Amino acid sequence: MTRILCLCALGLMACNKVPYTGRKQVNVVPGIIMNAAGKQSYAATLSEVSVMTTGDDHQTLTRVGKRISKVANEPKFDWQYSLIDDPTVNAWCLPGGYIGFYSGILPTLKNESGMAFVMGHEVGHAIAKHGAERMSQQIGVIGGLTVIQAWVDGKSKLTPEQKTVLFGALGLGAEVGVLLPFSRMHESEADVIGMMYMAEAGYPPEEAQQVWVRMGALGGEKPPVFLSTHPSEKQRIENLKKWLPQAKKKYARAKLPGDVTGDRW
Ligand SMILES: [Zn+2]
């Protein structure tokens, strides 16, 4: 309790409410730091890969991205969308709205609606500040206020482990929000937000479950990166079913014209 009061007094703690689920969370890492870290990681990641800047797939990603980010409605984000030419089955949205999709995930998305769900899921992680929350927990574990004070004072009495976490928070490690897995709770939460966002953007929310069915079918001995964290696709589908009626109401009001579930990949 003392630590929380101290952090409040320093103005370093923010209490946020997660969209749709309403869960309350505590973040000690300011949004401005997370977004700067996201921007830096985005540039570092893109400098090492081949980004597709033309073609139908690139256009589709941009179109879906703009629709989802409009619904997410976060003016502090500097929304950007990149399609990366790489067989990896993965996608991410870094703090600050920096989105990357690998071309290897397209066959699993299958259509524009599938892309809208995964986009919504990744944006959901960023909007619900899961990265900052994870960072806050790590900072808490290794000594809370001491670490933040050391950072504020510029004193360097940190252990290598503490430095790793702190440098990650400051965006000095390229892995922020990309390589570190989210918890089971964060994944379930991002699924719910993703399905709500896609529905509000005019995509049929039933497709969300289908994405996990297809993702599960990839399984095999070595699951794709996207599946390397729990919960299982079966648990994800059960969770999505509970929220489907609410998502359908949103979809009824926002339904897009044209074919958004036809096979694309
Ligand atoms: Zn996720």
Residues whose N, C-alpha, C, O or C-beta is under 5 A from the ligand:
A	BS01	ZN	E187 A190
